[in-house]
Amino acid sequence: MMFVNKIVAVLKRNATLVATLVLTALAAIRPEPAARYYSTLSLPLIITLFACLGLSLDLNELRNATVALKVHASIQTFSLVATPWAFYAVCYKTGLARAVLGKFATGTMATACLPTTTNTNVIFTEQASGDVSVAAINAAVGNLMGALVAPLTAAATVGGSSAAGPSALFGLAVKIIAPFVCGIATQLLIKRRLTFLRSVSSYFLVAFLYLIFCDAFATGSSINPLSVFKLCVFMFLFHVLLLGTAWRLSGMVDPKPERRVAFVVCATQKTESLGVAIVSSLFDDDDDLADYTLPVVVYHTIQMFCAASLVPTLKRLVDNTGGDDDDVEDDIHGAKVPSTTPVVVNNGDPDNARPLLRTRDGNLDVVSNLDVESEHKAEGDVVV
């Protein structure tokens, strides 16, 4: 019974992923009934997705962005600049990605341009005992910047007249940026964040993916098991490379393990909803749209499984460090006294302890309402 409950809990946590896989299978089996609605419903679904994102984005976290500013800037630079342009230079421009992945290369390039997720990065960071505030701030900042930067980066890197032309950029502005900005403006106007829309937008995303794959299979998509397998292997290796690089860089940016965990999770995860919307906007009339969309779905699936697998290891790493370096504890006659409550022990007697205010650099200042006379030191008081 306990095993069944665990399975149910896992399915609930990954309901969107499970629904996507099930509906993709249904689309492959019988695509015709829903395929006819793709051209009619695709635009409203994209606009709704980004309006929901703007309405549910945690704007309060933006006010805290000045805390650990170096960490935030490094995460966003890694995610929105270093990853896409490094992939472009090494794999896409050279033709390596196309040689290995075929038509999936374009969608993989677009995936590399995406910002971090809006909620799973916070969840995994919390489960791994990482710095949740860093993850939450980057979820907000990343999606705010990503909605503006990622479409332009994708349009610039994927190339081709259909992707880089003025009409494509105008389409991105109408379908993605405008509803996103309107959602934020509405949130500011009503002075309320509509958090429930995050769940609603997940259902819209699943429906949108279902329509895309129905349309693809109905028109004779070239997707086959072997090509999907190669895509999965490539995406797994790509994600592992990002994880390793992010971990090494995080130690240079901030050595605190809690922030390193947040760095690794936030810098390597990519949002699925924005990716699907960008690809569908850039290649709306392309018969190979499903080939361009599938890499986004595959990468999202892989990052979920990798993050869940790494949580226990990352949590042990954080726990084994002993937490904050400032919380040093000393043992005085078997009694542990944290550094935040320093005392003066009179002749080694804890019962006659007197509090002092200790600064972070270890110096001692006398508490204003306590008269500590020099005679105590002369009598052999032990300062802790």
C-alpha positions as CSV (number, residue, x, y, z in Angstrom):
1,M,0.0,0.0,0.0
2,M,2.8,2.4,0.9
3,F,4.4,1.6,-2.5
4,V,1.2,2.5,-4.3
5,N,0.9,5.7,-2.4
6,K,4.4,6.7,-3.4
7,I,3.6,6.0,-7.1
8,V,0.5,8.1,-6.8
9,A,2.5,10.9,-5.2
10,V,5.0,10.8,-8.0
11,L,2.3,10.9,-10.7
12,K,0.7,13.9,-9.0
13,R,3.9,15.8,-8.8
14,N,4.6,15.1,-12.5
15,A,1.0,15.3,-13.8
16,T,1.9,17.7,-16.6
17,L,4.7,15.4,-17.8
18,V,2.5,12.3,-17.6
19,A,-0.3,14.0,-19.4
20,T,2.0,15.1,-22.2
21,L,3.4,11.6,-22.7
22,V,-0.1,10.0,-22.8
23,L,-1.5,12.6,-25.2
24,T,1.5,12.3,-27.4
25,A,0.9,8.6,-27.7
26,L,-2.8,9.2,-28.4
27,A,-1.8,11.8,-31.1
28,A,0.4,9.2,-32.8
29,I,-2.3,6.5,-32.7
30,R,-5.2,8.7,-33.9
31,P,-4.3,12.3,-34.8
32,E,-7.1,13.3,-37.2
33,P,-9.9,14.4,-34.8
34,A,-7.7,17.1,-33.1
35,A,-5.5,18.0,-36.1
36,R,-8.1,20.1,-37.8
37,Y,-8.3,22.5,-34.8
38,Y,-4.6,23.3,-34.6
39,S,-4.7,26.3,-37.0
40,T,-7.7,27.8,-35.1
41,L,-6.6,27.3,-31.5
42,S,-2.8,27.7,-31.6
43,L,-2.8,31.5,-31.5
44,P,-5.3,31.8,-28.6
45,L,-3.5,29.1,-26.6
46,I,-0.1,30.9,-27.0
47,I,-1.5,34.2,-26.0
48,T,-3.3,32.7,-23.0
49,L,-0.1,30.9,-21.9
50,F,1.9,34.2,-21.7
51,A,-0.9,36.2,-20.2
52,C,-1.1,33.6,-17.4
53,L,2.7,33.8,-17.0
54,G,2.5,37.6,-16.6
55,L,-0.4,37.4,-14.1
56,S,1.2,34.7,-12.0
57,L,4.9,35.9,-12.0
58,D,6.1,36.6,-8.5
59,L,7.1,40.3,-8.9
60,N,7.8,40.7,-5.2
61,E,10.9,38.6,-5.7
62,L,12.3,41.2,-8.1
63,R,12.6,43.6,-5.1
64,N,15.0,41.2,-3.4
65,A,17.2,40.8,-6.5
66,T,19.9,43.0,-5.0
67,V,20.7,40.3,-2.5
68,A,23.5,38.0,-3.8
69,L,23.5,40.1,-7.0
70,K,26.6,38.4,-8.3
71,V,24.9,35.0,-8.1
72,H,21.8,36.2,-9.9
73,A,23.8,37.9,-12.6
74,S,25.9,34.8,-13.1
75,I,22.9,32.5,-13.4
76,Q,21.2,34.6,-15.9
77,T,24.4,35.1,-18.0
78,F,25.0,31.3,-18.0
79,S,21.4,30.5,-18.9
80,L,20.5,33.3,-21.5
81,V,23.9,34.1,-23.0
82,A,26.6,31.5,-22.5
83,T,24.6,28.4,-23.1
84,P,22.8,29.4,-26.4
85,W,25.8,31.1,-27.9
86,A,28.3,28.4,-26.9
87,F,25.9,25.7,-28.4
88,Y,25.5,27.8,-31.5
89,A,29.3,28.2,-32.0
90,V,30.2,24.6,-31.2
91,C,27.3,22.5,-32.4
92,Y,24.9,24.5,-34.5
93,K,27.0,26.7,-36.7
94,T,29.5,23.9,-37.4
95,G,26.7,21.5,-38.5
96,L,27.5,19.0,-35.8
97,A,24.0,19.1,-34.3
98,R,22.3,18.7,-37.7
99,A,24.6,15.8,-38.6
100,V,23.6,14.0,-35.4
101,L,20.0,15.1,-35.0
102,G,18.7,16.1,-38.4
103,K,15.7,18.3,-38.2
104,F,15.7,18.1,-34.4
105,A,18.8,20.4,-34.5
106,T,16.7,23.5,-34.9
107,G,14.5,22.8,-31.9
108,T,17.6,21.9,-29.9
109,M,19.1,25.3,-30.7
110,A,15.9,27.0,-29.6
111,T,15.9,25.0,-26.4
112,A,19.4,26.2,-25.5
113,C,18.1,29.8,-25.7
114,L,15.4,29.4,-23.1
115,P,15.3,30.8,-19.5
116,T,14.9,28.8,-16.3
117,T,11.6,27.3,-15.2
118,T,9.0,29.2,-13.1
119,N,8.5,26.7,-10.3
120,T,10.3,23.3,-10.6
121,N,13.7,25.0,-10.0
122,V,12.4,26.3,-6.7
123,I,10.9,22.9,-5.8
124,F,14.1,21.0,-6.5
125,T,16.3,23.6,-4.8
126,E,14.1,23.4,-1.7
127,Q,14.2,19.6,-1.7
128,A,18.0,19.7,-1.9
129,S,18.3,22.1,1.0
130,G,19.6,24.8,-1.4
131,D,19.1,28.6,-1.1
132,V,15.4,28.9,-2.0
133,S,15.5,32.7,-2.1
134,V,18.1,32.6,-4.9
135,A,16.0,30.1,-6.9
136,A,12.8,32.1,-6.4
137,I,14.4,35.4,-7.4
138,N,15.9,33.8,-10.5
139,A,12.6,32.1,-11.5
140,A,11.1,35.6,-11.5
141,V,14.0,37.5,-13.1
142,G,14.8,34.7,-15.5
143,N,11.3,34.5,-16.9
144,L,10.9,38.3,-17.1
145,M,14.2,38.7,-19.0
146,G,13.7,35.4,-20.9
147,A,10.3,36.4,-22.3
148,L,12.1,39.4,-23.9
149,V,15.6,38.0,-24.7
150,A,15.0,34.3,-25.5
151,P,12.7,34.9,-28.6
152,L,15.2,37.3,-30.1
153,T,18.2,35.0,-29.4
154,A,16.3,32.0,-30.9
155,A,15.4,34.1,-34.0
156,A,19.0,35.2,-34.4
157,T,20.5,31.7,-34.0
158,V,18.2,29.3,-35.8
159,G,18.6,31.3,-39.0
160,G,16.5,31.0,-42.2
161,S,14.1,33.5,-43.7
162,S,11.2,32.1,-41.8
163,A,12.8,32.5,-38.4
164,A,14.8,35.7,-38.7
165,G,12.5,37.8,-40.9
166,P,10.6,40.9,-39.7
167,S,7.3,39.1,-39.9
168,A,8.6,36.4,-37.5
169,L,9.8,39.1,-35.0
170,F,6.5,40.9,-35.2
171,G,4.7,37.6,-34.6
172,L,6.9,37.0,-31.5
173,A,6.0,40.5,-30.2
174,V,2.2,39.9,-30.7
175,K,2.0,36.3,-29.5
176,I,4.6,36.4,-26.6
177,I,5.8,39.7,-25.5
178,A,2.5,41.7,-25.7
179,P,0.4,39.2,-23.6
180,F,3.2,38.8,-21.1
181,V,3.6,42.5,-20.6
182,C,-0.2,42.9,-20.4
183,G,-0.3,40.2,-17.8
184,I,2.3,42.0,-15.6
185,A,0.5,45.3,-16.1
186,T,-2.8,43.8,-15.0
187,Q,-1.2,42.2,-12.0
188,L,0.2,45.6,-11.0
189,L,-3.1,47.2,-11.6
190,I,-5.2,44.8,-9.5
191,K,-2.3,44.6,-6.9
192,R,-2.7,40.8,-6.8
193,R,-0.8,37.9,-8.0
194,L,-3.0,35.2,-9.5
195,T,-1.0,32.1,-8.5
196,F,-3.7,29.6,-9.5
197,L,-3.0,30.5,-13.1
198,R,0.2,28.5,-13.0
199,S,-1.8,25.3,-12.8
200,V,-4.2,26.5,-15.4
201,S,-1.4,27.4,-17.8
202,S,0.0,23.8,-17.5
203,Y,-3.3,22.4,-18.8
204,F,-3.2,24.9,-21.7
205,L,0.4,23.8,-22.5
206,V,-0.5,20.1,-22.5
207,A,-3.5,20.9,-24.8
208,F,-1.2,22.9,-27.1
209,L,1.4,20.1,-27.4
210,Y,-1.4,17.6,-28.1
211,L,-2.6,19.8,-31.0
212,I,1.0,20.2,-32.4
213,F,1.6,16.5,-32.4
214,C,-1.8,15.6,-33.8
215,D,-1.1,18.0,-36.7
216,A,2.3,16.6,-37.2
217,F,1.2,12.9,-37.3
218,A,-1.8,13.8,-39.5
219,T,0.5,15.3,-42.1
220,G,3.0,12.5,-42.0
221,S,5.7,13.5,-39.6
222,S,9.2,12.0,-40.1
223,I,9.5,11.3,-36.4
224,N,10.6,7.7,-35.8
225,P,11.8,5.7,-32.7
226,L,15.5,5.7,-33.8
227,S,15.6,9.5,-34.3
228,V,13.9,10.1,-30.9
229,F,16.4,7.8,-29.2
230,K,19.3,9.7,-30.7
231,L,17.7,13.0,-29.6
232,C,17.2,11.6,-26.0
233,V,20.9,10.6,-25.8
234,F,22.1,13.9,-27.2
235,M,19.9,15.9,-24.8
236,F,21.0,13.8,-21.8
237,L,24.7,14.4,-22.6
238,F,24.0,18.1,-23.2
239,H,22.2,18.5,-19.9
240,V,24.9,16.6,-18.0
241,L,27.6,18.8,-19.6
242,L,25.6,21.9,-18.4
243,L,25.3,20.5,-14.9
244,G,29.0,19.8,-14.6
245,T,29.9,23.2,-16.0
246,A,27.5,25.0,-13.8
247,W,28.8,23.2,-10.7
248,R,32.4,24.2,-11.4
249,L,31.4,27.8,-12.1
250,S,29.2,28.1,-9.1
251,G,32.1,27.4,-6.8
252,M,33.9,30.4,-8.3
253,V,30.9,32.7,-8.0
254,D,29.9,31.7,-4.4
255,P,31.4,28.8,-2.4
256,K,28.4,28.5,-0.1
257,P,26.9,25.0,-0.9
258,E,23.3,26.3,-0.6
259,R,23.8,28.8,-3.3
260,R,25.8,26.4,-5.4
261,V,22.8,24.1,-5.4
262,A,20.5,26.9,-6.5
263,F,23.0,28.0,-9.2
264,V,23.2,24.5,-10.7
265,V,19.4,23.9,-10.7
266,C,18.4,27.4,-12.0
267,A,21.2,27.7,-14.6
268,T,20.6,24.4,-16.3
269,Q,16.8,24.0,-16.3
270,K,14.7,25.3,-19.2
271,T,11.1,26.4,-19.3
272,E,8.9,24.2,-21.5
273,S,6.0,26.6,-22.0
274,L,8.2,29.4,-23.4
275,G,10.1,27.0,-25.6
276,V,7.0,25.6,-27.2
277,A,5.6,29.0,-27.8
278,I,8.8,30.4,-29.3
279,V,9.2,27.5,-31.7
280,S,5.6,27.5,-32.8
281,S,5.7,31.2,-33.4
282,L,8.9,31.0,-35.4
283,F,7.8,28.1,-37.5
284,D,4.0,28.4,-37.4
285,D,3.5,27.4,-41.1
286,D,6.3,24.8,-41.3
287,D,5.3,21.2,-41.8
288,D,8.2,20.1,-39.6
289,L,6.9,22.0,-36.5
290,A,6.7,18.9,-34.4
291,D,10.3,18.1,-35.2
292,Y,11.3,21.5,-33.9
293,T,9.1,21.2,-30.8
294,L,10.0,17.7,-29.6
295,P,13.5,18.7,-28.4
296,V,11.9,21.2,-25.9
297,V,9.7,18.4,-24.5
298,V,12.6,15.9,-24.4
299,Y,15.0,18.3,-22.6
300,H,12.3,19.2,-20.1
301,T,11.6,15.5,-19.3
302,I,15.4,14.8,-18.9
303,Q,16.0,17.8,-16.6
304,M,13.1,16.6,-14.4
305,F,14.5,13.1,-14.0
306,C,18.1,14.4,-13.5
307,A,17.1,16.9,-10.9
308,A,15.0,14.4,-9.0
309,S,18.0,11.9,-9.1
310,L,20.5,14.6,-7.9
311,V,18.4,15.9,-5.0
312,P,19.6,13.3,-2.4
313,T,23.3,13.8,-3.3
314,L,23.0,17.6,-3.2
315,K,21.1,17.5,0.1
316,R,23.8,15.4,1.7
317,L,26.5,17.8,0.4
318,V,24.7,20.8,2.0
319,D,24.0,18.9,5.2
320,N,27.6,17.7,5.6
321,T,28.9,21.2,5.5
322,G,27.3,22.0,8.8
323,G,25.3,24.9,7.4
324,D,26.2,28.6,7.9
325,D,29.8,29.2,8.8
326,D,28.7,31.9,11.2
327,D,26.9,29.3,13.4
328,V,30.0,28.1,15.1
329,E,29.3,26.2,18.4
330,D,31.6,25.8,21.4
331,D,31.3,23.3,24.1
332,I,31.5,24.7,27.7
333,H,31.2,22.0,30.3
334,G,29.0,19.9,27.9
335,A,26.7,22.9,27.1
336,K,26.7,24.0,23.4
337,V,26.5,27.7,23.0
338,P,26.0,29.1,19.4
339,S,27.9,32.2,18.3
340,T,24.7,34.2,18.2
341,T,24.5,34.1,22.1
342,P,28.0,34.8,23.3
343,V,28.5,34.9,27.1
344,V,31.0,35.7,29.8
345,V,31.4,32.7,32.0
346,N,32.3,33.8,35.6
347,N,35.3,31.6,36.7
348,G,34.1,28.8,34.5
349,D,30.6,28.8,36.1
350,P,27.9,28.8,33.4
351,D,25.2,29.6,35.9
352,N,26.7,33.1,36.4
353,A,27.2,33.8,32.7
354,R,26.8,37.3,31.5
355,P,25.9,38.2,27.9
356,L,28.1,40.3,25.6
357,L,27.6,41.5,22.1
358,R,30.1,40.0,19.7
359,T,30.7,41.4,16.3
360,R,31.2,39.2,13.2
361,D,34.9,39.8,13.2
362,G,35.2,38.3,16.7
363,N,35.6,41.6,18.6
364,L,33.6,42.2,21.8
365,D,31.3,45.1,22.5
366,V,29.6,45.6,25.8
367,V,25.8,45.4,25.7
368,S,24.5,48.9,26.5
369,N,22.3,47.8,29.4
370,L,24.9,45.6,31.0
371,D,27.8,47.1,33.1
372,V,30.7,44.8,32.5
373,E,33.6,46.0,34.7
374,S,37.2,45.3,34.2
375,E,37.4,43.4,37.5
376,H,35.7,40.4,35.9
377,K,38.5,39.9,33.5
378,A,41.0,40.2,36.4
379,E,39.2,37.5,38.2
380,G,39.7,35.0,35.4
381,D,36.4,35.2,33.4
382,V,36.4,33.1,30.3
383,V,35.0,35.0,27.2
384,V,33.1,32.8,24.7
